[in-house]
Amino acid sequence: MMNLESIGAMFGLQDKTAVVTGAATGSGRETALLYARAGARIAALDINAGELTGLVAEIAAGGGTAIAVPMDQGDPTSIVAAFASVDATFPNIDVLPNCAGLYPPAKFETAATGLRDRRLDLNKPGCFICSQEGAHRPEWAAWGRIGH
């Protein structure tokens, strides 16, 4: 059975920096909490700044280190600014789980075009630009990991 020690040992997260997109809720939040418990510093990125504040407080209460960075993954300018904020706080970026997504319930046959476009912006270019922002760092070549 997997436990935090085995996860930390398997992925070597102790003293690594994880930038988690979509960290305010759902799988992004759970990923941030898991990585923090395994010893990683967390940069929590999401458009929902209010939820990020609670996440950062929860990680700190558990003895971890985390920052909240508001970011709209559908906006390339926001992505670049968010990664600049992470760079100003943490010495490197080691892990980038891309968990951001848009999931309001909608039937395919009746979904509005705007919702479709927003989902595509988040999931295609947004995820790609976040991955580029993580991967272009010199330290990335030695150890960096991206997950989608």
C-alpha positions in Angstrom: 0.0 0.0 0.0 1.3 3.5 -0.9 1.9 5.9 1.9 3.4 9.4 2.1 6.9 8.1 2.8 6.8 5.8 -0.2 5.4 8.5 -2.4 8.1 10.9 -1.2 10.8 8.3 -1.8 9.5 7.3 -5.1 9.3 10.8 -6.5 12.0 12.4 -4.5 9.8 15.4 -3.5 11.6 16.4 -0.4 12.8 20.0 -0.8 11.6 20.2 -4.4 9.3 22.9 -5.7 6.0 21.9 -7.2 4.0 24.4 -9.3 0.4 23.0 -9.3 -2.0 24.6 -11.7 -5.7 24.3 -10.9 -4.7 24.1 -7.2 -7.8 25.7 -5.7 -10.2 22.8 -6.0 -10.5 19.2 -7.1 -7.6 17.1 -8.2 -5.3 20.1 -8.2 -5.9 20.8 -4.6 -5.5 17.2 -3.7 -2.2 17.0 -5.7 -0.9 20.1 -3.9 -1.8 18.7 -0.5 -0.2 15.3 -1.3 3.0 16.9 -2.6 3.3 19.2 0.4 2.9 16.2 2.8 5.6 14.5 0.8 8.0 17.4 1.5 7.6 19.6 -1.6 7.3 23.4 -1.5 4.1 24.4 -3.3 3.3 27.2 -5.6 -0.5 26.9 -5.9 -1.8 28.5 -9.1 -5.5 29.1 -9.9 -7.9 31.8 -11.0 -9.8 31.3 -7.7 -7.6 33.3 -5.3 -10.0 32.9 -2.4 -9.7 29.1 -2.4 -5.9 29.3 -2.8 -5.7 31.2 0.5 -7.4 28.4 2.3 -5.1 25.8 0.7 -2.0 27.7 1.6 -3.2 28.0 5.2 -3.9 24.2 5.3 -0.4 23.4 4.0 1.2 25.8 6.5 -0.8 24.2 9.3 0.6 20.9 8.3 4.2 22.2 8.5 4.6 22.8 4.8 5.6 25.8 2.7 3.2 27.2 0.0 2.4 30.4 -1.8 -0.8 31.3 -3.6 -0.4 32.7 -7.1 -3.5 33.9 -8.9 -3.4 32.8 -12.6 -5.9 32.5 -15.4 -4.6 29.5 -17.4 -6.6 30.7 -20.4 -4.6 33.9 -20.6 -0.9 33.6 -21.7 0.0 36.9 -20.1 -1.4 35.8 -16.8 0.6 32.5 -17.1 3.9 34.3 -17.7 3.2 36.7 -14.8 2.4 33.8 -12.4 5.6 32.0 -13.2 7.6 35.2 -12.6 5.9 35.4 -9.2 7.0 31.8 -8.4 10.5 32.6 -9.6 10.6 35.6 -7.2 9.8 33.3 -4.2 11.3 29.9 -4.9 14.8 29.1 -6.1 13.7 26.6 -8.8 10.8 24.7 -10.3 11.1 20.9 -10.2 7.6 19.5 -10.7 4.7 20.9 -12.7 1.4 19.0 -12.4 -1.0 20.7 -14.8 -4.4 20.1 -13.1 -6.3 23.2 -14.2 -9.5 22.5 -16.0 -13.0 23.8 -16.5 -15.8 21.5 -15.5 -19.2 23.3 -15.2 -21.9 20.7 -16.0 -23.1 21.1 -19.6 -24.6 18.8 -22.1 -22.5 18.5 -25.2 -25.4 19.1 -27.6 -26.5 22.3 -25.8 -23.1 23.7 -24.6 -22.5 27.3 -25.4 -19.7 28.1 -27.9 -18.1 30.4 -25.3 -17.8 27.5 -22.8 -16.3 25.3 -25.5 -13.8 28.0 -26.4 -12.9 28.6 -22.7 -12.3 24.9 -22.2 -10.1 24.7 -25.2 -8.0 27.7 -24.1 -7.4 26.1 -20.7 -6.6 22.7 -21.9 -4.6 23.3 -25.1 -2.6 26.5 -25.3 -2.8 27.2 -21.5 -1.4 23.8 -20.6 1.2 24.1 -23.3 2.4 27.5 -22.2 2.5 26.5 -18.5 4.7 23.5 -19.6 7.0 25.8 -21.5 7.3 28.2 -18.6 8.4 25.3 -16.4 10.7 23.6 -18.8 12.8 26.5 -20.1 14.7 26.8 -16.8 18.3 25.6 -16.6 17.6 23.3 -13.6 14.8 21.6 -15.5 17.2 19.6 -17.7 18.7 17.9 -14.6 15.4 16.7 -12.9 12.2 18.5 -14.0 8.9 16.6 -14.3 5.6 17.6 -16.0 2.3 15.8 -15.4 -1.0 16.3 -17.2 
